[in-house]
Amino acid sequence: MPFVIAEPCIGVKDKSCVEVCPVNCIYEGEDQYYIHPDECIDCQACEAACPVQAIFPDNGVPEKWKNYIDKNREHFDNK
Ligand code: SF4
């Protein structure tokens, strides 16, 4: 159950999550930050640190942002 960064991050990219992630699995993308789904250890630290509440466990992403589950994963597909 990796964590996922959704729409509120776009245009904000506050980066607080990056600073608290103990395994450095949050990476900068062009429009937002992304969590590597295979590296995340589900510690929840980033969720609490995010000032715009953009981060959710993948089974708790609001319906309107469910596509961000794939968007986070796909960001790493070619890497
Ligand atoms: Fe990093 Fe923990 Fe957030 Fe996963 S839940 S991205 S390990 S801070």
Backbone and ligand atoms as CSV (ligand in chain L), in Angstrom:
chain,resi,resn,atom,element,x,y,z
A,1,MET,N,N,0.821,-1.191,0.000
A,1,MET,CA,C,0.000,0.000,0.000
A,1,MET,C,C,0.861,1.249,0.000
A,2,PRO,N,N,1.470,1.576,-1.124
A,2,PRO,CA,C,2.307,2.775,-1.165
A,2,PRO,C,C,1.466,4.044,-1.046
A,3,PHE,N,N,2.128,5.118,-0.710
A,3,PHE,CA,C,1.455,6.404,-0.671
A,3,PHE,C,C,1.545,7.052,-2.053
A,4,VAL,N,N,0.589,7.955,-2.299
A,4,VAL,CA,C,0.416,8.544,-3.628
A,4,VAL,C,C,0.284,10.056,-3.481
A,5,ILE,N,N,0.907,10.794,-4.376
A,5,ILE,CA,C,0.758,12.253,-4.359
A,5,ILE,C,C,-0.244,12.661,-5.440
A,6,ALA,N,N,-1.240,13.425,-5.044
A,6,ALA,CA,C,-2.342,13.788,-5.945
A,6,ALA,C,C,-2.308,15.277,-6.320
A,7,GLU,N,N,-3.390,15.697,-6.933
A,7,GLU,CA,C,-3.459,17.013,-7.575
A,7,GLU,C,C,-3.024,18.227,-6.741
A,8,PRO,N,N,-3.313,18.268,-5.436
A,8,PRO,CA,C,-2.938,19.497,-4.698
A,8,PRO,C,C,-1.458,19.848,-4.784
A,9,CYS,N,N,-0.617,18.882,-5.118
A,9,CYS,CA,C,0.824,19.153,-5.240
A,9,CYS,C,C,1.154,19.987,-6.473
A,10,ILE,N,N,0.320,19.891,-7.486
A,10,ILE,CA,C,0.634,20.564,-8.749
A,10,ILE,C,C,0.691,22.077,-8.553
A,11,GLY,N,N,1.803,22.635,-8.971
A,11,GLY,CA,C,2.004,24.068,-8.847
A,11,GLY,C,C,2.452,24.501,-7.460
A,12,VAL,N,N,2.490,23.564,-6.518
A,12,VAL,CA,C,2.908,23.885,-5.148
A,12,VAL,C,C,4.309,23.332,-4.892
A,13,LYS,N,N,4.422,22.017,-5.019
A,13,LYS,CA,C,5.732,21.361,-4.862
A,13,LYS,C,C,6.475,21.890,-3.636
A,14,ASP,N,N,5.807,21.830,-2.519
A,14,ASP,CA,C,6.354,22.380,-1.275
A,14,ASP,C,C,7.621,21.671,-0.819
A,15,LYS,N,N,7.681,20.377,-1.091
A,15,LYS,CA,C,8.892,19.607,-0.805
A,15,LYS,C,C,9.071,19.181,0.651
A,16,SER,N,N,8.131,19.526,1.517
A,16,SER,CA,C,8.245,19.078,2.914
A,16,SER,C,C,8.302,17.560,2.991
A,17,CYS,N,N,7.562,16.897,2.109
A,17,CYS,CA,C,7.526,15.426,2.114
A,17,CYS,C,C,8.907,14.842,1.850
A,18,VAL,N,N,9.620,15.450,0.921
A,18,VAL,CA,C,10.949,14.936,0.553
A,18,VAL,C,C,11.868,14.956,1.767
A,19,GLU,N,N,11.722,16.013,2.561
A,19,GLU,CA,C,12.604,16.167,3.715
A,19,GLU,C,C,12.337,15.153,4.816
A,20,VAL,N,N,11.097,14.665,4.909
A,20,VAL,CA,C,10.787,13.727,6.002
A,20,VAL,C,C,10.842,12.261,5.581
A,21,CYS,N,N,10.863,11.988,4.312
A,21,CYS,CA,C,10.821,10.580,3.872
A,21,CYS,C,C,12.121,9.858,4.268
A,22,PRO,N,N,11.994,8.802,5.091
A,22,PRO,CA,C,13.200,8.133,5.606
A,22,PRO,C,C,13.936,7.290,4.558
A,23,VAL,N,N,13.266,6.996,3.443
A,23,VAL,CA,C,13.925,6.155,2.435
A,23,VAL,C,C,14.154,6.903,1.115
A,24,ASN,N,N,13.946,8.211,1.133
A,24,ASN,CA,C,14.193,9.035,-0.061
A,24,ASN,C,C,13.524,8.488,-1.317
A,25,CYS,N,N,12.240,8.184,-1.201
A,25,CYS,CA,C,11.545,7.621,-2.366
A,25,CYS,C,C,10.583,8.609,-3.003
A,26,ILE,N,N,10.738,9.919,-2.681
A,26,ILE,CA,C,9.892,10.941,-3.306
A,26,ILE,C,C,10.751,11.743,-4.272
A,27,TYR,N,N,10.312,11.741,-5.529
A,27,TYR,CA,C,11.137,12.311,-6.595
A,27,TYR,C,C,10.423,13.480,-7.263
A,28,GLU,N,N,11.203,14.455,-7.697
A,28,GLU,CA,C,10.627,15.620,-8.346
A,28,GLU,C,C,10.290,15.321,-9.801
A,29,GLY,N,N,9.062,15.667,-10.187
A,29,GLY,CA,C,8.653,15.597,-11.583
A,29,GLY,C,C,8.468,17.006,-12.096
A,30,GLU,N,N,8.089,17.114,-13.353
A,30,GLU,CA,C,7.955,18.441,-13.935
A,30,GLU,C,C,6.867,19.257,-13.247
A,31,ASP,N,N,5.721,18.621,-13.011
A,31,ASP,CA,C,4.570,19.355,-12.476
A,31,ASP,C,C,4.304,19.100,-10.990
A,32,GLN,N,N,4.814,18.001,-10.480
A,32,GLN,CA,C,4.547,17.651,-9.083
A,32,GLN,C,C,5.619,16.689,-8.605
A,33,TYR,N,N,5.550,16.330,-7.319
A,33,TYR,CA,C,6.430,15.273,-6.813
A,33,TYR,C,C,5.714,13.928,-6.943
A,34,TYR,N,N,6.511,12.865,-6.996
A,34,TYR,CA,C,5.953,11.521,-7.132
A,34,TYR,C,C,6.599,10.581,-6.129
A,35,ILE,N,N,5.805,9.622,-5.665
A,35,ILE,CA,C,6.323,8.609,-4.740
A,35,ILE,C,C,6.563,7.316,-5.504
A,36,HIS,N,N,7.759,6.777,-5.361
A,36,HIS,CA,C,8.065,5.510,-6.026
A,36,HIS,C,C,7.310,4.391,-5.307
A,37,PRO,N,N,6.381,3.739,-6.009
A,37,PRO,CA,C,5.495,2.784,-5.339
A,37,PRO,C,C,6.198,1.535,-4.797
A,38,ASP,N,N,7.340,1.189,-5.337
A,38,ASP,CA,C,8.032,-0.008,-4.851
A,38,ASP,C,C,9.045,0.312,-3.752
A,39,GLU,N,N,9.357,1.585,-3.606
A,39,GLU,CA,C,10.349,1.968,-2.589
A,39,GLU,C,C,9.689,2.460,-1.296
A,40,CYS,N,N,8.469,2.940,-1.398
A,40,CYS,CA,C,7.750,3.478,-0.234
A,40,CYS,C,C,7.528,2.383,0.808
A,41,ILE,N,N,7.825,2.713,2.068
A,41,ILE,CA,C,7.652,1.729,3.140
A,41,ILE,C,C,6.417,2.018,4.003
A,42,ASP,N,N,5.545,2.894,3.506
A,42,ASP,CA,C,4.253,3.150,4.155
A,42,ASP,C,C,4.380,3.709,5.570
A,43,CYS,N,N,5.348,4.573,5.781
A,43,CYS,CA,C,5.557,5.079,7.150
A,43,CYS,C,C,4.600,6.218,7.501
A,44,GLN,N,N,3.993,6.828,6.506
A,44,GLN,CA,C,3.014,7.922,6.677
A,44,GLN,C,C,3.618,9.282,7.017
A,45,ALA,N,N,4.918,9.370,7.116
A,45,ALA,CA,C,5.529,10.645,7.515
A,45,ALA,C,C,5.188,11.763,6.537
A,46,CYS,N,N,5.183,11.451,5.273
A,46,CYS,CA,C,4.942,12.481,4.263
A,46,CYS,C,C,3.512,13.007,4.318
A,47,GLU,N,N,2.594,12.124,4.614
A,47,GLU,CA,C,1.182,12.510,4.640
A,47,GLU,C,C,0.966,13.644,5.643
A,48,ALA,N,N,1.569,13.515,6.804
A,48,ALA,CA,C,1.411,14.529,7.847
A,48,ALA,C,C,2.185,15.800,7.518
A,49,ALA,N,N,3.272,15.671,6.778
A,49,ALA,CA,C,4.125,16.824,6.497
A,49,ALA,C,C,3.584,17.719,5.391
A,50,CYS,N,N,2.757,17.175,4.535
A,50,CYS,CA,C,2.291,17.930,3.361
A,50,CYS,C,C,1.356,19.070,3.771
A,51,PRO,N,N,1.707,20.321,3.417
A,51,PRO,CA,C,0.888,21.459,3.832
A,51,PRO,C,C,-0.413,21.603,3.045
A,52,VAL,N,N,-0.522,20.886,1.912
A,52,VAL,CA,C,-1.740,21.018,1.098
A,52,VAL,C,C,-2.533,19.711,1.026
A,53,GLN,N,N,-2.185,18.773,1.898
A,53,GLN,CA,C,-2.894,17.480,1.949
A,53,GLN,C,C,-3.025,16.815,0.583
A,54,ALA,N,N,-1.889,16.677,-0.070
A,54,ALA,CA,C,-1.865,16.057,-1.397
A,54,ALA,C,C,-1.558,14.568,-1.333
A,55,ILE,N,N,-1.209,14.064,-0.154
A,55,ILE,CA,C,-0.692,12.695,-0.065
A,55,ILE,C,C,-1.659,11.769,0.654
A,56,PHE,N,N,-1.873,10.603,0.023
A,56,PHE,CA,C,-2.826,9.623,0.550
A,56,PHE,C,C,-2.260,8.214,0.405
A,57,PRO,N,N,-2.679,7.301,1.288
A,57,PRO,CA,C,-2.373,5.893,1.019
A,57,PRO,C,C,-3.138,5.482,-0.241
A,58,ASP,N,N,-2.620,4.554,-1.015
A,58,ASP,CA,C,-3.262,4.293,-2.315
A,58,ASP,C,C,-4.696,3.778,-2.175
A,59,ASN,N,N,-5.030,3.209,-1.040
A,59,ASN,CA,C,-6.425,2.770,-0.859
A,59,ASN,C,C,-7.296,3.852,-0.218
A,60,GLY,N,N,-6.736,5.066,-0.087
A,60,GLY,CA,C,-7.506,6.148,0.514
A,60,GLY,C,C,-7.538,7.391,-0.350
A,61,VAL,N,N,-7.133,7.256,-1.599
A,61,VAL,CA,C,-7.133,8.408,-2.502
A,61,VAL,C,C,-8.582,8.776,-2.841
A,62,PRO,N,N,-8.948,10.066,-2.701
A,62,PRO,CA,C,-10.318,10.468,-3.058
A,62,PRO,C,C,-10.657,10.081,-4.497
A,63,GLU,N,N,-11.907,9.743,-4.711
A,63,GLU,CA,C,-12.371,9.236,-6.009
A,63,GLU,C,C,-11.887,10.113,-7.177
A,64,LYS,N,N,-12.000,11.432,-7.026
A,64,LYS,CA,C,-11.673,12.332,-8.141
A,64,LYS,C,C,-10.182,12.328,-8.492
A,65,TRP,N,N,-9.352,11.786,-7.617
A,65,TRP,CA,C,-7.911,11.775,-7.871
A,65,TRP,C,C,-7.361,10.366,-8.028
A,66,LYS,N,N,-8.223,9.386,-8.228
A,66,LYS,CA,C,-7.773,7.991,-8.327
A,66,LYS,C,C,-6.753,7.786,-9.454
A,67,ASN,N,N,-6.858,8.604,-10.507
A,67,ASN,CA,C,-5.917,8.463,-11.625
A,67,ASN,C,C,-4.474,8.774,-11.216
A,68,TYR,N,N,-4.321,9.434,-10.075
A,68,TYR,CA,C,-2.958,9.738,-9.613
A,68,TYR,C,C,-2.229,8.491,-9.114
A,69,ILE,N,N,-2.967,7.442,-8.811
A,69,ILE,CA,C,-2.306,6.187,-8.421
A,69,ILE,C,C,-1.473,5.699,-9.610
A,70,ASP,N,N,-2.079,5.681,-10.788
A,70,ASP,CA,C,-1.346,5.283,-12.002
A,70,ASP,C,C,-0.309,6.329,-12.380
A,71,LYS,N,N,-0.660,7.587,-12.200
A,71,LYS,CA,C,0.265,8.659,-12.603
A,71,LYS,C,C,1.567,8.561,-11.807
A,72,ASN,N,N,1.473,8.275,-10.514
A,72,ASN,CA,C,2.685,8.112,-9.705
A,72,ASN,C,C,3.486,6.917,-10.193
A,73,ARG,N,N,2.823,5.800,-10.447
A,73,ARG,CA,C,3.535,4.602,-10.891
A,73,ARG,C,C,4.158,4.814,-12.271
A,74,GLU,N,N,3.376,5.400,-13.171
A,74,GLU,CA,C,3.858,5.567,-14.551
A,74,GLU,C,C,5.060,6.517,-14.636
A,75,HIS,N,N,5.157,7.403,-13.681
A,75,HIS,CA,C,6.308,8.318,-13.695
A,75,HIS,C,C,7.625,7.548,-13.656
A,76,PHE,N,N,7.580,6.361,-13.066
A,76,PHE,CA,C,8.810,5.591,-12.915
A,76,PHE,C,C,8.951,4.468,-13.927
A,77,ASP,N,N,7.980,4.322,-14.813
A,77,ASP,CA,C,7.978,3.199,-15.753
A,77,ASP,C,C,9.205,3.136,-16.641
A,78,ASN,N,N,9.668,4.281,-17.058
A,78,ASN,CA,C,10.802,4.277,-17.989
A,78,ASN,C,C,12.110,4.647,-17.311
A,79,LYS,N,N,12.112,4.467,-15.987
A,79,LYS,CA,C,13.333,4.873,-15.276
A,79,LYS,C,C,14.068,3.672,-14.703
L,1,SF4,FE1,FE,8.367,8.088,2.121
L,1,SF4,FE2,FE,7.010,7.185,4.234
L,1,SF4,FE3,FE,5.828,8.831,2.514
L,1,SF4,FE4,FE,6.371,6.338,1.768
L,1,SF4,S1,S,4.922,6.967,3.383
L,1,SF4,S2,S,6.748,8.204,0.574
L,1,SF4,S3,S,8.292,5.977,2.852
L,1,SF4,S4,S,7.567,9.334,3.833
